[in-house]
């Protein structure tokens, strides 16, 4: 009846609205050679191993993350892949490779000394997260109330206020 997901292209059979927008940046873990280093040049990332999400593919909803890895000239073959954000985070912290995470999600780990932000520092990709409903399915009363409440939030709160950087 409803879902929250990433989408590369909207499905005409579904009703989809942007729930929030988040920005992705590259990070390394505490055992990486660039951890703690200031003024890192993008060229210093060339040839490094990386980890990512299953949807990080040229035709997937995280295609902009694919382009971010390509811009940094990271090795094209991934050392680790997961559909789970905490698992991708753990792979980065454990040192399997550099990886992209939403900036607002990684912030606490950067502050705690578990992750280090890498270039590029500007022009990082924005990814929209969608609230999706199927108009051809009937919702139960609880689902109807939830759909109405989230719809009201989307209509009344500007996207800028639902954007995490």
VENTA-V868740 format. One record per residue. OMEGA is omega in whole degrees, 0 to 359 (999 if undefined). D_CENTER is the distance of its C-alpha to the mean C-alpha in Angstrom with 1 decimal. Layout:
omega: {OMEGA OMEGA}
d_center: {D_CENTER D_CENTER}
//
This chain:
omega: {181 179 175 187 171 177 173 178 180 176 183 179 183 173 183 176 179 177 175 179 177 181 180 175 179 181 171 180 187 181 181 183 181 182 178 181 178 175 178 175 179 181 179 179 184 176 180 175 179 175 181 180 178 182 176 179 184 181 183 182 176 180 179 174 174 180 177 178 179 178 180 181 174 177 183 179 183 177 179 181 176 173 189 182 178 179 176 177 180 179 178 181 181 176 177 179 175 178 179 177 173 185 182 178 183 186 182 179 176 179 182 180 178 180 177 180 181 177 2 182 177 178 181 187 173 179 179 175 189 168 189 173 178 182 180 178 177 181 174 183 180 178 179 179 178 179 179 181 179 177 178 178 181 181 187 180 181 180 179 179 177 180 182 182 999}
d_center: {24.0 20.7 17.0 13.5 11.2 9.2 12.0 13.0 16.4 18.0 20.5 23.9 25.0 22.3 21.9 18.3 17.4 14.3 13.9 11.5 9.4 6.7 6.7 5.3 8.4 10.4 12.2 15.3 17.3 20.7 22.7 21.3 23.8 21.7 20.9 22.7 23.8 24.0 23.9 22.1 22.5 19.9 22.7 22.7 19.6 21.4 22.0 19.9 18.5 14.8 12.7 9.7 8.5 11.4 9.8 9.3 12.8 14.8 15.4 12.2 9.7 7.1 10.4 9.5 7.7 11.0 12.9 11.5 12.8 15.9 16.5 16.8 19.0 17.5 19.4 18.5 19.1 16.5 18.0 15.8 13.6 12.4 10.9 10.7 8.1 11.4 12.9 10.5 11.1 14.7 15.0 14.0 16.4 19.0 19.1 18.2 16.4 14.0 10.3 7.0 5.2 4.5 8.2 9.7 8.9 10.2 13.1 15.4 15.3 16.0 18.9 20.1 20.3 18.0 15.4 16.3 14.4 15.3 16.0 15.4 15.6 15.9 14.6 11.0 8.9 8.2 6.4 8.9 9.0 12.7 15.7 17.9 21.5 24.2 27.3 29.5 29.0 31.0 29.3 31.2 32.2 29.4 26.7 28.5 28.3 24.6 23.9 26.3 24.8 21.2 22.7 24.8 21.9 20.1 23.4 24.5 21.5 20.5 17.0 17.3 17.8 14.8 12.5 10.8 11.2}
//
